[in-house]
Amino acid sequence: MRTGQNEMDFEETKTNGKIYTVSQLNRQVRFLLESRFPSVWVEGEISNFKHHSSGHIYLTLKDETAQIQAAFFSQYQRGLKFELKDGLKVLVYARVSIYETRGAYQLYIERIEPQGIGALQLAFQQLKEKLEKEGFFKSERKRSIPQFPKTVGVITSPTGAAIHDILNVVNRRFCGTHILICPVKVQGEGAAEEVSQAIEAMNQQGESDVLIVGRGGGSLEDLWAFNEEVVARAIFNSQIPVISAVGHETDWTISDFVADLRAPTPSAAAELVVSSRFELEKQIASAGERIQYAMLNRVSALREQLETLQTSYAFRQPRYLLEQFAGQLDECSRQMQNRLSDLFSLKMQTFQNATGRLRALSPLAILERGYSVTFNEQKEVIRSVHQIKAGEEIRTRLSQGAMLSKVLKIQKSEETI
């Protein structure tokens, strides 16, 4: 009987009630969810994290027994300071709605905060761990600060207390130092980009021997520009040594870890980069006194040595020594002349003997005895009749002069003219 009643109810509902399409039903459910839960805070753990190429983020928010899909669109991510990743426990501020195309119930996130730790502190820790793995903080890559820089580049706010402190300290300690100021924003939106661009510009300009980058004290939010990755990378890539001077002594930023030197305050940075004129003058005076004392001792030692030499035997009888040396010189001169004369005679005799042997072997000596040498037209010495032919001109070299002849007839060795 109950089954029949149910069928009647179904038919009456179908006839008198509204029949929804899938799209209509999903839309109505979306209206109900958004009106009932326009904005809620939800806590959970991130899983299935995906950062789409469009810039949107999709993730699952879960607890011990349940989970829900969530979307975090790029326009809501501008204030996000820390990095989202799987396993991170967070609080999200979101709208509850439904993705009509798939009928999927999900959250549309507008804000995310880390659970149990501040967003800025978490972002600081995440970036510090990332840069440390990349070697940004290694001591061996850091350069020494020049002791007497001619030009100090200062990157800070032109109206803040930091620049006034730096100028006062520099003028007091060493007024000859040139200060090159690059004014930038040091807090708020766009501050990090201005600071990084200023560091790059100072490097391109190349006038500064050292850079001071920083600002006065403030809250963590006020100092945040110096915790941005873009500033850290600009300091890391700087060819000019960088001193980080951000906030007070108890304030630490990412810039402090990356810089070649960290100063607790801007004033301390100026003191570190510029030597005190009075201390330098004191050091110069002390060095002058030491040099003068050393010179006096040296002069005294040389004077004693000279006095000792003056009382020695050599200085008491200099003429005797000169006569001895002159006699030795004359003797050496005579011996040298005798040796040279003997050597010249020996060489002359050797030369004359060699000349006689050469004359005996010379072809000219043979010609002087009545012989001659005949050449053909090719200037070859004629040794055989086969080297000439009838009618050819030949040249005969005599002891004195030469003559030209023409061959009338060639006679073989066995023939007679």
LUMKE-607538 format. One record per atom (N, C-alpha, C): x, y, z; residue in one letter. Coordinates in steps of 0.05 Angstrom, whole numbers, plus 5000, padded with zeros to 4 digits. Example, Ala and Ser with C-alpha at 12.3 -4.5 7.8 and 13.67 -1.06 7.14 Angstrom:
526448865156A;524649105156A;526449345156A;525749555142S;527349795143S;525850015157S;
% end
This chain:
501749765000M;500050005000M;501850255000M;504050255015R;505850475017R;507250524990R;507850314976T;509150344950T;507350484931T;504850424931G;502950564913G;502750854920G;502750914945Q;502551204954Q;505051354944Q;507351234946N;509851364937N;509651424907N;508751244892E;508551284863E;506651514857E;504451534873M;502551764868M;503952024875M;505552024897D;507052274904D;509052354883D;510452154872F;512352214851F;510952334826F;508652224819E;507252324795E;506252604800E;505152654824E;504152914831E;506353124831E;508753044841T;510953234842T;511853294813T;511953094797K;512853134769K;510953314754K;508353284761T;506253434746T;506053724756T;506053754782N;505654024794N;508254174801N;510554024805G;513054144813G;514754224788G;517054354794K;518854434773K;520954224767K;521454174743I;523453984734I;525954144726I;528354094739Y;530854244735Y;532554104715Y;533954254700T;536154144684T;538554124703T;540653984694V;543053954710V;544254224716V;544454394695S;545654664698S;544054824717S;541354814715Q;539654964733Q;540054874762Q;540154614766L;540454514793L;543154594805L;545354574789N;547954654799N;548054954805N;546655114789R;546555394794R;545055464820R;542855324824Q;541355364849Q;542955284873Q;544355054871V;546054974894V;548255174899V;549455284877R;551455494881R;550355734895R;547855824887F;546656054901F;546355994931F;545355754937L;544955684965L;547555684981L;549655564969L;552255554983L;553355824987L;553355994967E;554556254969E;553056434987E;550356404989S;548756565008S;549056465036S;549456205040R;549756095067R;552556135077R;554556105059F;557356125067F;558756335049F;558156585051P;559356785034P;562356805037P;563356785062S;566156795068S;566656645095S;568556465094V;569156305118V;572156275121V;572956225146W;575756145152W;575755845155W;577555715141V;577855425142V;580755355147V;581155165166E;583955075171E;584254795160E;586654745151G;587254475141G;590054455130G;590654225119E;593354175108E;593254165078E;595254295064I;595254295035I;596254035024I;594853935003S;595853694988S;595053734959S;596153574942N;595653594913N;596053874903N;598154004912F;598754284904F;599554294875F;598354474859K;599054514831K;598954814824K;601154904813H;601355184804H;601055184774H;598855274764H;598355264735H;599855484720H;600455434694S;601855634678S;600355894677S;597855894681S;596256144680S;596756314705S;598056204725G;598456344750G;596656264772G;594456124765H;592556034785H;593655794800H;592755754825I;593655534842I;591255364849I;591655104846Y;589554914853Y;590654714874Y;589054654895L;590054484916L;587654354930L;588454164947T;586454024964T;587054104993T;584954185007L;585154245036L;583954015051L;585553895070K;584553655083K;585153665113K;583653495128D;584353435156D;584453135159D;584153035183E;584452745188E;582352575174E;579952685169T;577752515160T;576452615134T;577152855125A;575752965101A;577553145085A;576553215061Q;578053395044Q;576153555026Q;577153775015I;575653944998I;577454074977I;576554084952Q;578054214932Q;578054524935Q;580154654926A;580254944929A;581755064905A;581055304898A;582355464877A;583255724888A;585755804881F;586856064890F;587756214865F;586056394856F;586656534831F;588856744834F;590156804812S;592656964813S;592157254823S;589757364819Q;589257634827Q;589157664858Q;588857444872Y;588757454901Y;591557384913Y;593557324897Q;596157234907Q;598157464911Q;597457704905R;599357924906R;600557974933R;599057934954G;600157984981G;601457734993G;601657514978L;602657264989L;605757284991L;606757255015K;609657285020K;611157015021K;609756805030F;611056555033F;610356365011F;611756135010E;611355944988E;609455724997E;607455664981L;605555454987L;606755184977L;606254974992K;607254714984K;605654495000K;605854254990D;604454035003D;605353995032D;603553935050G;604253885077G;604154135095G;603754365083L;603754615099L;600954655111L;600854705137K;598254755151K;597555045149K;595155105140V;594455385135V;591655455144V;591155715146L;588455815149L;587755965123L;585455895112V;584656025087V;582056175091V;581856405079Y;579456565079Y;578256535051Y;575856415049A;574856335023A;571756355021A;570856354996R;568056324990R;567456024984R;565155934994V;564255664989V;562455674965V;563055514944S;561455524920S;561655254906S;560655244881I;560655004866I;561655064838I;563254894827Y;564154924799Y;561954794782Y;560254954769E;557854854757E;558454654735E;560554694720T;561154514697T;561354224706T;562654184729R;562953904739R;561253844763R;559854044773G;558254004797G;559953954821G;562454064822A;564354014843A;564154234864A;563754154889Y;563554344911Y;566454404920Y;567154664922Q;569854734928Q;570055014941Q;572455084949L;573055344961L;574455524941L;573755774941Y;575055974925Y;576556164944Y;579256114946I;580856244967I;581456534959I;581256714979E;581956994975E;584457074992E;585056915012R;587356985030R;588256725043R;590956705047I;592056465061I;594056565081I;593956445105E;595856505126E;596956235137E;599556225143P;600555975155P;599455945183P;599055695191Q;597955645217Q;600255605237Q;600155745259G;602155715280G;604555895277G;604956035254I;607156215250I;606356435231I;607456675234G;606656895217G;607556855188G;605956975170A;606556945142A;609357055134A;610057285145L;612657405139L;614957235150L;614557135174Q;616656975186Q;617056715171Q;614856595162L;615156355146L;616456415119L;615756635106A;616956715081A;619956765085A;620656885107F;623456935113F;625056665115F;623956485130Q;625256225134Q;625456065107Q;623356075091Q;623355935066Q;625456045047Q;625556315044L;627556435026L;630356395037L;630756405063K;633356365075K;634356085069K;632655885072E;633455605066E;634055575036E;632555695019K;632955674990K;635655794982K;636156034991L;638656174983L;641156044995L;640755935019E;643055795032E;643855545016E;641855405005K;642355164988K;643855254963K;643255494953E;644555584928E;647255704933E;648155724958G;650855824964G;651056114967G;648856254971F;648856554974F;650356644999F;650356485020F;651456575046F;654256475051F;655556335032K;658156225037K;660256445043K;661856405063S;663756615070S;666056645050S;666656425036E;668956435017E;668256614992E;665756664987R;665056824964R;664957124971R;665057184996K;664757465004K;667457605002K;667357864993R;669758014988R;670358205011R;672858275014S;673658465035S;672858745027S;672258905047I;671559185043I;674059355041I;674259525020P;676759695017P;677159875042P;679659895050Q;680160045075Q;679960345071Q;680660445048F;680560735043F;679060785017F;676360745017P;674860794992P;674761094985P;675061154959K;674861434951K;671861514948K;670261324939T;667361384935T;665761164947T;663761244964V;661961054977V;659161094966V;658060894954G;655360904943G;653360834965G;651261004969V;649260954990V;646560924976V;645260694981I;642660644970I;640660634993I;639060844995T;637160865017T;635161085011T;633361135030S;631461355026S;632861625030S;632261815012P;633562075015P;632562245038P;630262165050T;629062325071T;629262185098T;630261935099G;630361785124G;632661875142G;632661765166A;634761835185A;637361695178A;637261475163A;639661325156A;641661495140A;640761645120I;642561795104I;643962015120I;642462135138H;643562355154H;645662235173H;645162005185D;647061875202D;649661805187D;649361705163I;651661625147I;653361865140I;652062085131L;653562325124L;654962445148L;653662455171N;654962565195N;657462405203N;657162135202V;659461975210V;661762005191V;661162005165V;663262025145V;664762295147V;663162505150N;664462775152N;666162805177N;665262665198R;666762685223R;669262515222R;669162285210R;671462105210R;673462155188R;672462225164F;674262265141F;672862435121F;673062695123C;671362875106C;672162865077C;674462745069G;675262735042G;673862515025G;672262345038T;670862135024T;668462245009T;668262154984H;665962244967H;663662054971H;661262164975I;658862004979I;657062034954I;656261804942L;654561804919L;651861684928L;649761844929I;647161754939I;645361674916I;644161434919C;642061344900C;639461324915C;637661514913P;635161504929P;633261294919P;632061154938V;630060944932V;627960934954V;625760804948K;623760734968K;624960504985K;624460505010V;625560295027V;623360135041V;620860195035Q;618660025045Q;616160075028Q;614359885029G;611959895013G;612259764986G;610159774971E;610059644945E;612059764926E;613559594913G;615559684894G;618259754906G;618559754932A;621059834945A;623259634938A;622659374939A;624759174933A;625859204904A;624059254886E;624859294858E;626659534855E;625959754869E;627659994867E;630459944878E;630559814901V;633159754913V;634859584895V;633759364884S;635259194866S;636159334841S;634459504830Q;635159654806Q;637459854812Q;637359974836A;639460164844A;642160024846A;642159784857I;644659634860I;645859574832I;644059494813E;644959434786E;645959694773E;644559914777A;645460174765A;648160264776A;648560234802M;651160304814M;653460144802M;652859884797N;654959714785N;655559794757N;653459864742Q;653959954714Q;655460224713Q;654860394732Q;656260654733Q;659160624740Q;659760444760G;662460374766G;664160574781G;662860784793E;664460984807E;664960914836E;663260754848S;663460694877S;665460474882S;666860494904D;668760284913D;667360094932D;665160174944V;663660014963V;660760124964V;658859944969L;656060034970L;654959984999L;653460175009I;651960145034I;648960125026I;647659905032V;644859865025V;643259835051V;641360005056G;639859965081G;637860185087G;636960195112R;635060385122R;635160375152R;633560565165G;633360565194G;631560345204G;630960345230G;629460135242G;626460145235G;625059935242G;622259915237G;621259635243G;618659585238S;617459325242S;618459135220S;617658875224L;618358675204L;617258755177L;614758855177E;613558945152E;615059175139E;616059365156D;617459595145D;620059515132D;621359315144L;623959225133L;623759015111L;621358945103W;620958705087W;622258735059W;622558975049A;623759005022A;626558865022A;627958865044F;630658755045F;630558455051F;628158335052N;627858045053N;626857935027N;626658095007E;625658004981E;627957864965E;627157664949E;629157514934E;630557684913E;629057874901V;630258044880V;632558214891V;632258304916V;634458464928V;636858284935V;636258044945A;638357854952A;640057784927A;638757734905R;640157664881R;641757904870R;640658144872A;642158374863A;644758414880A;644558374906I;646958394923I;648958164915I;647957934911F;649657704904F;651157744878F;649757864859N;650957914832N;652658164830N;652658324851S;654158584851S;657158534848S;658458684831Q;661358674828Q;662658854849Q;661159034860I;662159214881I;661559094909I;663459094927P;662858994954P;660459144966P;658758994981V;656259104992V;656259075022V;655559295036I;655059285065I;652059315069I;650859125083S;648059135090S;647659265117S;646059485118A;645659635143A;642659685145A;641259485155V;638259505157V;637359495186V;635859695194G;634659695220G;636559735243G;635859605265H;637559625289H;639259375292H;640759365313E;642659145317E;641258875319E;638858875331T;637358625334T;635858535309T;635758705289D;634258645264D;636058495245D;635158265235W;636558115215W;634858075190W;635958125167T;634558095142T;636157905123T;634857825102I;636257655082I;638557805070I;638358065067S;640558225056S;642958205073S;642658195100D;644858175118D;646457915113D;645057695107F;646457445103F;647857435076F;646757565056V;647957555029V;650257755026V;650157985039A;652058205035A;654858115043A;656858255033D;659658195040D;660258265069D;658758455080L;659058525109L;656458625119L;655758545144R;653258645156R;653958845178R;652659075177A;653059275198A;650459295214A;650659315241P;648259315257P;646459555253P;647559785244T;646060025239T;647360175216T;645860365203P;647160525182P;649560685192P;649360785217S;651660935228S;654160745231S;653660505240A;655860315243A;656960245215A;655360235195A;656360185168A;658260395159A;657560645164A;659260875157A;661960855172A;661860775198E;664260755213E;666060525203E;664760305194L;666260085183L;667560145157L;666260295140V;667260345113V;669260575111V;669160755131V;670960985130V;672660985155V;675260975151S;677160985173S;677161255186S;677561265212S;677661515227S;680161675219S;679761925213R;682062095206R;683962125229R;682862145253F;684662175276F;686161925282F;684861695279E;686261435283E;688461405262E;687761485237L;689761455215L;692161645221L;691661895229E;693762075235E;695561965258E;694261845278K;695661725300K;697461495290K;696361335273Q;697961105262Q;700361205246Q;699861425230I;702061535213I;704261645231I;703361795252A;705361905271A;706961685285A;705561475293S;706961255306S;708961115287S;708061085262A;709860965242A;712261145237A;711761405236G;713961595232G;716061585255G;715061555279E;716861535302E;718561285300E;717261065292R;718760805290R;720860825268R;720160945246I;722060975224I;724461155233I;723761375247Q;725961555256Q;727761415275Q;726661255294Y;728261105313Y;730060905299Y;728860765279A;730460565264A;732660705248A;732160935237M;734261075221M;736561175240M;735861275263L;737861365282L;739661135291L;738460905296N;739960665303N;741860575281N;740760595256R;742460515233R;744760705229R;744260965231V;746461165229V;748561125250V;747661075275S;749561035297S;751260785291S;750060575281A;751560335275A;753560375253A;752760525232L;754660585211L;756960765220L;756260955238R;758361135248R;760460975263R;759560785280E;761460625294E;763160455275E;761860355254Q;763360195234Q;765460365220Q;764760615214L;766660795201L;768960865219L;768460915244E;770560975263E;772460735266E;771360495265T;773060265267T;774860235242T;773760295219L;775360285195L;777560495195L;776860735205Q;778860955205Q;781260885222Q;780860735243T;783160665261T;784460405252T;783660285230S;784860035221S;787560085208S;789059865203Y;791759885191Y;791659995163Y;789559935148A;789360025120A;789260325119A;787760455136F;787460735135F;789860885148F;791360745165R;793760865177R;796060875157R;796260705137Q;798460695117Q;797260675089Q;795660865079P;794460845053P;796560865030P;798761035033R;800661055012R;802160795007R;802760655028Y;804160405025Y;802460205009Y;799960205015L;798160015000L;797860104971L;797760364966L;797560454938L;800060384922L;802460414934E;804960344921E;805060044914E;804159884934Q;804059594929Q;802259534906Q;799859654906F;797959604884F;799059704857F;800459934857A;801560044832A;803659854821A;805459754838G;807459564829G;806259314817G;804259214831Q;802958974821Q;801659024794Q;800559264791L;799259334765L;801259354743L;803659474748D;805759494727D;806659214719D;807059044739E;807958774733E;805958624716E;803458654722C;801358524707C;801258624678C;801858894676S;801759014649S;804058904632S;806458874643R;808758774628R;808258484620R;807258334639Q;806658054632Q;804658034610Q;802658204610M;800558204590M;801658274563M;803558474562Q;804758554536Q;806458334524Q;808058204542N;809657984532N;807957754521N;805857694535R;804157474527R;802857544500R;802057794497L;800757874472L;802657864449L;805157954453S;807257944432S;807857664423S;808157484443D;808757204436D;806357084421D;804057144430L;801657034417L;801357134389L;802057394384F;801857504357F;803857374338F;806357334348S;808457204332S;807656924324S;806456774343L;805656504338L;803456494317L;801556674320K;799256684301K;800256764273K;802156954271M;803157044245M;804656814231M;806256664246Q;807656434234Q;805656224224Q;803556174240T;801555984231T;800156074206T;799656334204F;798256454181F;800056424156F;802656484158Q;804456464136Q;804656184125Q;804755994144N;804955704136N;802355624121N;800155714131A;797555634117A;797355764090A;798456014088T;798356154062T;800056014041T;802455914050G;804155774031G;802855524021G;801555374039R;800255124031R;797955184011R;796555404017L;794255474000L;795255553972L;797555703970R;798555783944R;799555543928R;800655343942A;801655103928A;799354953917A;797054953930L;794754803920L;792954973902L;793455223898S;791755403883S;791955343853S;789655333838P;789755293809P;791355513795P;791455753806L;792955973794L;795955903793L;796955773814A;799755693814A;800355503791A;798555333784I;798855143762I;798955293736I;797155503733L;797155653709L;799755803705L;801055893727E;803556033725E;805755863714E;805455603715R;807455413705R;806955353675R;805055493662G;804655453633G;802155303626G;800655233645Y;798155093639Y;795855293635Y;793655183624S;791155353620S;788755183626S;786455323628V;783855193633V;781955293612V;780455113598T;778655193576T;775755123584T;773955313578F;771055283585F;769455293559F;767255143559N;765455143536N;763455373539N;761555383521E;759555603522E;757755583547E;757555343558Q;755955313583Q;757655363608Q;760055473604K;761855543626K;762755303642K;762755073628E;763754833641E;766654783633E;768254673652V;771054603646V;771054373626V;772554413604I;772554213583I;774654003590I;773653753595R;775453533601R;775453323579R;773553343560S;773353153538S;772253293514S;773053183490V;772053303465V;769053263462V;767953093478H;765153043476H;763553273487H;764853463500Q;763453693512Q;763253923493Q;764553903469I;764454123450I;763754013422I;763254213404K;762754133376K;763954343358K;764354273332A;765554453313A;763954703310A;765354933309G;763955193306G;763255323332G;763655193355E;762955303381E;765255473391E;764555693404E;766555863416E;767355753443E;769855763449I;770855663475I;772555893487I;772855883514R;774356093529R;776555953544R;779056063541T;781355943554T;782456133575T;782756043599R;783856203622R;786756143624R;788456363622L;791356333624L;792256443651L;794856433656S;795856543681S;795356843683S;795656983659Q;795057263658Q;793057313636Q;790557343642G;788457403622G;787157153611G;785557193589A;784056973577A;783757033548A;783056823532M;782556863503M;780256703494M;778956803472L;776656663460L;777556533435L;776556293429S;777256143405S;774756013394S;774955933368K;772755793355K;773855523347K;772355303352V;773155033345V;772754983316V;774954933302L;774854873273L;774354573268L;775654413284K;775454133280K;775853993306K;774453763310I;774753603335I;776353353328I;778453303343Q;780153073338Q;779752873361Q;779152633353K;778952413373K;781652343383K;781752193404S;784352133417S;786151963399S;784951803382E;786551623366E;787251743339E;786151993333E;786652123307E;788952323310E;790052403288T;792052613287T;791152823268T;792053073274I;791153303258I;792553283231I;
% end
